[in-house]
């Protein structure tokens, strides 16, 4: 294993001066430290790989605008930097601080002259922070950034179930993956060529999802208050079922518009109906650039008695979608395709044939069917036919660029499809115009990551070997050995030919990232250890953009794998270097049945092994601890109240115990206590924990876990349930409180019925009342003796306020010690506002100090 040399000193781009940057003594972490962190939202190389466009999300400080989404994911506090990948020279392209605006989704034009951007930048009389998201373009020649349209652009929400999810593919890059703004957001536009952008716009008066997701509730409240005062307009909102079912607003649509950046003109090419609450709009540009295929989500499929939706965690299985085509050389607009009855419910749009004559998709004929078949649909709409002898071998619908496609075109007459055989085993089939041949896998299961080498041949890694598809023999043939655990990191798109592959292997001393020749497997660079995540890769010159988040700050690096050199492009969050993080330990113990488990332990700064400490357990049923390095909850960059080191900084030992999903899935309540008490006993036996000073807290399913634990044990001196579910039946039927803003369809926004499966409940409450009652902590609220703080947001989309109100009401009527704090405008994450984050933290610490520490 070779180490990387330092190529150049780092460049510091922090926009917030840390009060601790020059301190000589370290201090326990504070909420100010947490809120002051900045993030790299995305980083991409320019087409010539000479520059990197880097989107940096600013700190959550005073002067910004909040309330759009959880503060740590809000792109509306972002700016774009241009940094030389060779020298580190930099240019700040945007600075939205003065107007509380954000710029993000930086996307290069094919010639590298321009960057398309999304922005909330206000103009004219628009309010500070902006009233919408719009399309902007930066021009390298002029150095100016210009708004391309006053119309709102469709944006994907970043927290919770995504609204208005765009899925745009192809264009100038001829790719088959959804274009993306970041790991959390798909892009609502793509470059068709050097001058033209295809964008998904919204009609006049509509608001982008980033702002509308929670802002609509505030707007509607103001409107209803005015109507009540005037007494001239009713404020009723109608929702219907069965024969009284109502349709959504017909004005809900997306406008596919071509914007010509060079001339300033634009052309609307299609108006696409939308169902923004669930699902997505998929648009694929044909290889010749003359056509579009569109798969639009138009409605939610109605439920039916005694029938269960397949794959409930995937919204796209619950909606109705329609396939259409657009001829970009005419003005006819969107033309719907006629599909056979067996394919009347298309589920997923795949790729155009290389000759741009037909599209492949998967579909089903019945709304509760759990398998799909492949269909070839010609652009003409005539001659739709089913292909492949078995069902498609994937269940989840691909909506992100990191997900692998089960379909690859070999040429205009042949495609590879990942299908299930009659035993349910996935394998690849080579499908021709009138033929089908199962591809022999050779040694091991069928590979999933298919890529193209420089000649266009299909290659993959299978059980550590580079293999190549021989379409004549119908088999994957071995080329050379790579490493037992090797996987392809780049390129991501199987449609993109590449002479090199970036692979990651974790094989002992020879582990790391390396470039290999895509045809021969021969190493093009030695293995290099790279800390952090990969943002982008320049295969032509062996460069990688990586992000490392360390305890002394965040570093974005440009790494040259061939030369073994690295250049620190950006350093953020240097104030963290002065934080005393305390120490962590991994403990092993056994649950009540003797099964081995692990727990992560955060010891407070200045920990004295001769003392026993008050201890807080952060609980989440279904979570398992494996190592300290991979423990999600130990991440020093965890936002807001979820940064558990904040509680250790106040003198507590904080423990994350393993709580595996119960083997009996229909008994989550009864089995909640099983892994917890042995963890406590182990901590006491190790001399860490004072058994008389124990607290417990958790959020979401963790809030449910707190309710469940405190109705079964008196071991804890205090508890805090954040955004927890207390009654599974009312949660199943409860509205998503943000859904009231969508007349006619808002009741369909909630995904709680589908999520009831995580509690082992596969039937609705009307068919299993005893199961819901048995697993609901509210049924046992009379058993609680532990002081309990209940915290809930007004706009919680996972469990509405009734979940907190009912449990608190049950304690109140018995005179039990409890508090309920309701945060107006807050959501499931309880992170819309930094002021709320601070208040929740201080209330939580005060509660534990009062009942646990003293």
N, C-alpha and C positions, 0 to 999 in steps of 0.2 A: 504494500500500500504506500503510495507516494503522497507527501504533503504538498500543499499548494503554497507557492511563494507569494509574498506581498508585492504587488506591482506598483501601487501608488497610495498615498495617504488618503484617508476617507474625507469626504465632503459632508459637512453638517448642514442639514436643511431644516432644522427645527424652527418652527414659527413661534414657539412658546418658550420664553426664557425660564429655566427651572430655578426656583429659589434654593435648590439644594446642589446645583451643579458644581459649586466650588466649596461645598462643606467638607470639612476634614473628618467629621465623625458621622457615621451612618446612623440612620434613624429607622424605626419601624415604619412600615408602609402606611400611608394615609389615603383617604379618599381623594385628596388633591392629587396625589401621585397617579392614581388610577385614571382619573378624568383627564389628566394632562397628557396621557399617551396619545401618540399619533400612529397611524397605520398606513401601510402601502396597500392601496385598494387593488391596483393592477400595475403591471410593467410589461411593455412589449417592445421588441426590436422594430426599427424601421425596416422597410424592404431591403435596403442595402446593408443592414446590420451595423451601420455606423453610429446610430443613435438609439436611445431608449426613451420612449414616452412613459413617464411614471406618474401615476395618480396617487396623491398622498391625502389621506383624510385628516383634517385638522383636529386638534384637541377640543374637548367639550368644555369650553370656557365661556365666560360672560361675553355678550355681544353677538353670539350666534343665534340662530332660530331653531327651535326644537318642536317636538310634538308630531313630526311626520312619521317616524318609526323609531325603533329602539336606537338610542343615541349612538351606540357603537357600530351600527350598520348603515347609518344614514349617509348616503353619498353627497347630500346637499351641503356638506362641509369639506368638500374636496377641491384640490387644485392640481394642475398639471405642470410637470417639469420636463424639460428636454435635457438629457445628459448624454455626453459623448461616451460611447462604450469603450473607446480606446484611451481617452485622456481623463475622463471625468469632468471635463468642462461642462457647465450647466447653464440653463436659461429657464427662468420661471415664466411660463407662458400665461398663466392666469393667477390672479390674486383676488379671491372673492371675499376676503375678510371684511372689507369696508362696507359691503352691501349684504353681508351674511349669505352669500351665494356660493353655489358649488359648481364645479366643472368635473366631469368624469366620462367614462366610456370612450377614452381616447382610441381612435381607430384610424390607421394609416390608409391613405389612398394608395393604389397600386404603384404609383411612381414616387411615393414618399414626399410629395410636395405639400400635402395637406393632412390635417388631422380633423376628423369629424368628432364632435363632442356632444354630450348632453349637458344642459345647464339650467339652473334656476335663476340665473342672472336677471334682475329686474331692469326694465327700461321704462322711461316716461313716468307715468303715474302708478306703475305697478309697485306693490308694497315691498318693503325691506324683506329680504329672504326669497322674494319671488312668489308668484301666484300659480306657477305652472312649470313644467319641464319642457324645454324646447331644443331644437336642433341648431347647433352652432358649428362653424368650421374655422380652423386656424390655417392661414396661408403662409408658407415659409417665405415666399418671395416678398409679399407685402408686410409680413409680420403682424397682420391684423387678425382679430377674431370677429366674425360677423354672424349675426343671427340669420338663419336661413328662412324662417317662417315664424309668424306670430302664433300659428296654430300649436296646440299642445301635441306632444308626441306620446305614444303608448309606452309606458314603462312598467317593468316587472317590480312588484313589491318584494322587499328583501326579508321580511320577517313573517313567520306564519305561513299559511297556505297562500301561494303567490296569486295575486290578482293580475289580470290582463297579461298573461305570460306570452311574450313573443318568441317565436322559433323561426328565425329567418336564416336560410342556408343558400350557399352558392354565390353567384355573382362573379366578381373579378377573380376571386381565388378558386373558383370551380370546386369548392369544397362541399362536403356532405354533412358537416357538423353545424350545430346552431352557432351563429355569431354571438359573442359574449362581451359584456362590459367587465366582468370579473368572475370569480368563482361563485358569486352569489346572485348574479343578474345576467340575463340574456340581453343582447342588444336589439333595439327596435329598428335597426337600419343596417344596410350593407352597401358597399361600393359596387356599382355595376361596371364602372371603368374609372379612368382618372378624373372625370368631371362630374359623373352622375351618381346620385345616391338614391336607393330605393328605401323609403321610410314608411313606417306605420304611424300615420297621424290620427288625430281624433277630431270629431266634428266640432264646430264652433260651440263654445260654452262648456265643453267637457274639460275635465281636469285629469292630469296624469295620475296613475296609480300611486306613485310615491307620496303625493300630497292628498289624494282623494281617499286612500284606504281608511284613514281615521279622521281626516278633515271633513269628510261628508257628514259625519255625525254632528259636528259642531255647526256646520252650515245649516243643516236641517233644523237644529234646535233653535237657532236664531230666526229662521223662516217661520217656524211654527209659533214662536212667541209673538212675532209680528202679526200673524194671522189671528191669533187669539185676541190680541188687543183690538184689532180692527173689527172682528166679528163678522167678516164678510166671506171668508173662505174656510171650508172645513179642513181639518188636519188629519183626517183618517187615512190610513195606508192599508191596502187590501192585500191579503195573501190567501190563496185558494188551494183546494185539493180535489182530486177526483173530477166529477162533472163540473165542479165550480173552480177548476184550476184556472189561474190567470197567467197571461204571458207577461214577459218583461217589457221594459221600455223599448219600443222599436227604434229609437234613436241611438241605442247602444250599438256602435259599429266602429270599425277601424277603416281608415281611408289609406289605401296603398298609393303613395305619391312618389313620382320621380322628380327629384330636385336637381337641377343643373347648376352646379356651383359656379361654373365659368360664365354663364349668361345671366344667372339670377332668375331664370324661369322655372316653372314647375308644371307637372301634368298629373292629374289624378287618373290612375289606371283601373282602380276597382274600389267599390264600397263593399266591405265584408261585414256581415252581421256578426255580433259578438255576444257571448255570455261571459262577462268579465269575472264572475264570482269563482268559477272553477274552470279548469281546462286551459287550453292555449290556442293560439292561431299559428299554424305552421305554413310557411311560405318557402317554396323551393324554386330557384331560378334555373332554367334549363341550361345545359352546357353551352348552347349556341347563343344564350342571352336573349332569346326572342320570346320566351314563354315563361309563365309562372304556373305552378300548381299550388293550390291553396286548400288546406284542411282547416275549416273553421268550426269552432265550438259554438253551437247555437242554443242549447238548452240543457237542463239536467234531466236525466232519465228518471221518471217517477218510480217510487218504490212499489212493491207488491207484497201482499200478505204471504207469509211463510216462505219468502224467497230472500236469499242473501246475495248481496252484491259480491262479485269476485274481486279479490285483491283490494280490499277496502282502503288500504293506505295509498292507493294510486287514484287520484281524482279523475284521471282521464278514462277510467273504466266506468265512471258514473255519469258520463255526459253524452249528449248526442252531437255528432260531428258530421259535416257535409264536405264533400270533395268538389272542387271547382277548378276551372282553368282560366287563364288570362292570356290573350294574345297581345303582346306589347307593341305590335306593329299595326294594331287596329284600335278603334275607339269603342269596341263592343262591351268592354267591361268584363265582369265575372260571369262565366257560363258554368252552371252546375252540371256535374256528370251524373248520368243515370247508371246506378249500380244494381246488380241483381239482388233479389231478396236475401239470398244467403250472405250477401256482403252489405246489407243495408245500413249497418252500423260500422263505418270505418273507424279504426282506432288509432292508427299511426301511419304517417306519411314517410316513405323512405325516399329513394333516389330516382332521378331521371335516368333513362337509358343513355349511353354515350351519344347516340344519334338524335337525342332530344325528341323522340317520337312517342315515348310512353313512360309512365310512372309506375312504381311498385308500391303497394301499401298492404297493410294487413287489416282484416275486418272480420266481423261476425254477423250472424243473422238475428240473434236473440240477445236482449239486454242482460240476461243473467248467465249467459254462456261464459265459460272460463277458458276457452281456447279460441285462437284466431288462425285464419288461413291467409295465404298470400294471393294477391290479385295483381295482374298487369292491366293497367287502364290506359289505352291510347289517348293522346291529346284530342283526337277526333271525337272521342266518346263512344266509338263503335268497336265492338269486338272485345269487350271486357272478358277476361278469362282467369280462372283460378290456376295457380301453378304450385307444384310441390305436393308430395304425397302425404305429408304430415303437418301437424300444427306448428306454428312458429315457436321456437324453443326459448323464448324469453317472455316474461310476464310484464315487468315494469316497462312503461312507455318511456322512451328516451327523449328527454327534454334538455339535457345539459351536454356540453361538449366533452365531458369526461366519461360518458357512458359509451360502451361499445355497440356498434351496429351489427345486427344479425344478417345484414344484406350487403353484398358487394357485387357490383357488375364487373364481369371479366371483359366483355365486349358487348356490342349491341345485340347479340343473340344469346348470350350466356350470362347467368348470374349464379353466385354462390349464396345459399340460404342456410341458416342454422335452424334446423327443424328437429322435432322429436320423432323417434321411431315408434313402433307399436308397443314398445316396452317403456316408453317415456324417456329414453336416453337421448340427449342432444348430440347431434352430429351435423356435419356440413353436407349439403347436397349440391351437386352441379346440375343446374337446370338449363336445358336448351329449349329451342323452339318446340320440339316434339319429343323431348327426351328428359330423363332424370337419372342421375347416377349418384349413389351414396359415396362420399369421399372416404377412402380408407384412412384411419387416423394414425396407423403405425403404432408407436410405443406410447400408449397413454390415452387420456380422454381428448376429445376434439379441442384444439386450441381456440381461444376466444379472441385474442388480439391479432387480427390480420392486418398486414401492411403491404405496401408495394415497394419493390426496390427500384433502382433507376431505370430499369427496362420495362417496368410495369408488372413484373411477375409478383405473385402473391407469396409473401413470406410470413413466418410466425415463429414464436418460441413455444416449444412443447417439451415439458419436463426438462428444461435446461438446455435443449438442443434448438439451434436454428433449423427450421424446416422450410421447404419450398413446395408449393403446390405444383404438381405435374397434372395439368388438366387432361392430357391424353390418357395417362394411366389412372387418373382419378384417385390420386393419393398424395398425402403430405410426405415428402422424402427428406431424410436428414441431410443437412449440409455440414454442420460442425457443432461441436460442443461449446456452449457458452458458460453456464453455471447453473447449479441445481435450482436456485431460487430466482433466476433472472427474469425480469419483466421489462417490456418496452415502455419507456417513458415518453418518447417523442420520435416521430410525429404522432399526433393523435388521430389523424384522419386517414382511414384506409384508402381514400380516393387520391391521396397525394403521393406521387412517386418520389422517392428519396434515395439517394445513393448511400446514405448513412442512417443508422438508428442509434438513438441514445437509450442505453439500457441501464438498469439498476440491478446490481447483484449484491447480496449481503452474505457473501461466502467467505467468512473468516478474513484472513490476511489479504486475500485478493479481492475483497469486496469493495463496492463503491460504484460510482457512475463512470461509464465509459462509452465512447463512440465506437461502433463497429461498422464495417462495410455491410450494407444491407444484402448484397448478393452472396458474399463468401463467408460472412461472419468474422472475418479477420479484424483484429483490434485496430482501430484508427487512432486510439489514444489510450494511455495507461489508465487503470482504475483510479478514480479520485474520490476521496471522501468529501462530500458536500453537506454542510450543515443547513438544515432548514428546507423550505419548500421551493420548488421550481416554478417560476412564472412564465418564462419563455425560453426558447432554444433557437439558436442560429446554427443549423446543421452544416451550412457551407463552410463556416470558419470555426467550428467546434466551441462556440461560446454559449454560455448558459446564464440566465438571470435568476439568482436565488435570493431568498429572504430568510435571514436567521433572526429569530427573536430570542435574545439572551437576557440574562438578569441585569446586564449593564447597558442594555439598549438594543434597538433594532437596526440591522444592517442589511441593505440591499447591495448585492455584489454582482459584478460581471466576472464570470469565471471562464478562463481559457483552458479547456481540458487538455488540449494537445501540448501547450507550453507549460502547463502546471502553474499558471500565474492567476492572480485574482486582483480585481480592482474594486475597492469599496466605493460604490456610487453614492449612497445616501446613508447617513446615520441619523436615527431618530431616537427620542426617548432617553437621552443621556442622563436625565435626572434620576433614572432608576439605578444608576451606579452607586448612588449614595443611600440606597435602601438596604436595611438589614432584614433579609428575607426569613430569618430563622432557619431551622433545619427540618428536614423531612426524614421519616422512617417508614419502612414497609414491615408490617407485622403479619405473622401467619397464625391462624387459629382454626378451629373446627366449629361448624354449626351444631345445632342440637342433635343432629343425626350422625355426626362424625365426619361430614364432608369437609375437605380442606378449603379454606377461604383466606383471602388476604384483605388488609385494610391499609390505606395510606394515612399517615399521621403527620400533621404539621405542628412542630414544637415552637413555642413563642421565642422571640429574640431574648437572649439572656437566660435560656432554659437552664434550670438547676436540677440535675438528676437526683439530688437529695430531697427534693420537694415533690409533693403530689399537687396536681394542678386541676382547676375546674376544667371540664372537658365538654365540648360541643360535638355532637354527631350530625353531620350533614348526610341526610338519607335520601335515597331515590331507588325505589323498588325496580329491579330489572338491571341495575348497574353492577358491574363486576370489576374489581381492581385486579390488575395483573402485574404491572410494574410501576415504579415511580415515574419513569421516563414517559410512559404512555397514559398516565392518569389524566383524563380530561380536566378534572376539577383542580389539579395542581398547577395548571398553566399560570405563570406569573402575570400574564396579560389578560386574564379573565376580566370581563368588564363589571363595573358597578358592584352591586351587592353579592355577586357570584365569585368575587375574588376572595377566597376563603382565608387568605393571609391577612386580610383586614381584621378578622376576628382574633387570629393568633397574635396580631400586633397589640391587642388589648389585654393580653395576659392569659388567653385560653389555649389549651391544646385542642386542635380541631382534627376530627377523624372522619374519613370517608370509608365506611365499611362496605364490603361486598354484600349485595342483596340480589342474588341471581333470580331470574324469573321463576316463580314457583313451578315445580314439576307438575303439580295439579293446577292447570291454568285457570280453573274456575274457582280457586280458593285464594285469591291474592290477599284478602283481609285476614283470614285465619292464619296464613303462613308468614305474615309480615314480621312478626316478632322473632321467628325462628333463627335468623342469622344475626340478630342484633345483640341479644343478651350475652352470647358467648364472646362477642367482640369486646363488650364492656368488661367482662370478667378477665379477659386477657390483658387489657390495658391496666386494670387494677393489679393483676398479678405481676406485671412488669414494673410496678411502682410509678407509673406515669400519671394515673388518674386518681383523683379523690372520689371514691364511690358515693360520697354524700353531696357532690357538686357536679351534677350531670344535666346537660340541656340537649335538646334535639330540635333540628330545623330542616326545612326542605321546601322546594318550589315545584309546582306543577304535579307530576306524579309523586314527587317528594312531599308536596303538601298533603296529598292523599295519604302518603305513608305516615306522616306525622299524626294526622287524625286517627289512623288505624292503630298506631302504637299507643297513643295516649288513652285510647279506650280499652287497652288490654294490659297495661302495666302502670305502676306507680313509681317506677325506678327513676324517672326524670323529675327534676325540680322545676323545669319550665320548658315550654315548647313554643315554636313559631311555625305556623303554616302559611306559606306564601302561595297564592294563586292555586290553592288546592281544591280537589273534588271531594265532596262529602257525601253526596247522594247520587248514585249512578243512574237511577231512573230519570230524575229531573235533568241531569246533565245530558242524557241521551236525547231527550225531547226539547231541551232548551234552545232558544234562539242564540245565534251569534249576535251580540248586541250591535255590531256594526252593520248587520244585514238590514236593519229597518230603513236604511237609505235607498234600498233598491225595491221599489213597489212591485208587487207581484211575484218576485223571485227571491226576496231577501231571506225567506225561511229555508231556502235551499243552500244557503251559504255555509251553514254549520257542517262540519265534518265529524261531529261528536258521535253520531250513530255508527260510523265506520270505526272510530277509534275505541269503541266499547270493547272491541276484540282484545285489546291489550289486557283487559281485566277478565278474559276468558268467557265473555258473554257474547254468544253468537246469535242470540235471538233478541227481539225487542222486548221491552218490559211487559207488554201486554201478553207475551207468551212465556215469560220466565220471571214473574214478579218475585218469587221466592229467591231466585239467584241474585237479582239486583239488591233485594233487601239484605240478604246474607252478606254481601260483599260491600255494603255501604257503611262507612263509619258512622253516619248519622243515626243508623239504627241502634247504636250503642252509646250515644252521646251521654246518657245518664251515668256511664261508668267513669267519666273523666273527673279526676281530682287534681290534675296538674295545671298550674296557671298557664293559660294559652293566649298568645297573641296571634290574631288572624289578620292577614294583610291581603287585600284584593284590589284589582283595578276595575274601574267602571266599564271599560271596553274590552274586558278579557274575552278573547274569541274561543278559548278552549273550555272555559267553565264560567258561566255568567255569575253575576253578583249573588244570585240565590244560593250558590254553593257555600259562600261564606256566611250569608245572612242566616240560613237555616241552622248551621252548626252553632253560630254565636247565639241565636235565639234559644236553642236548646240549652246552652250553658246559662244564659241570662235567666231563664224561667226557673232554674234550680238555684240561683244565687251563687254560681261558681265563679272563680276568679278568671276573668277573661277580658280582652279588649279586641274590638274590631276596627281596623283602620281601612277606610275606603278611599282610594285615590282617584279623583275625578280625571277623566281623560286617559288614565293609564290602561295598559294592555296586559297581556299574559306575561310579558317579560318584565314588567314593572321598571322600565328603563326609558320611557319617553322623554323625561325631563331630568337633567342633572340635579335639580332641587329635590325632586322626589327620591332620586337615588340616595342623596345625602340624608334625607329625612328617614327613609326606611332603614338605612344603616344605623343611624343614631338611635332610633326607636328600638331596634333589635338589640343593640349593645346595652341600652338602658334596661331592657326587659331581662336580659340574662344577668346583668350586674345586680339587679334587684333581687331576683329569685334564685340564681345559681351561685354567683361568686361570693356573695356576702351572707 
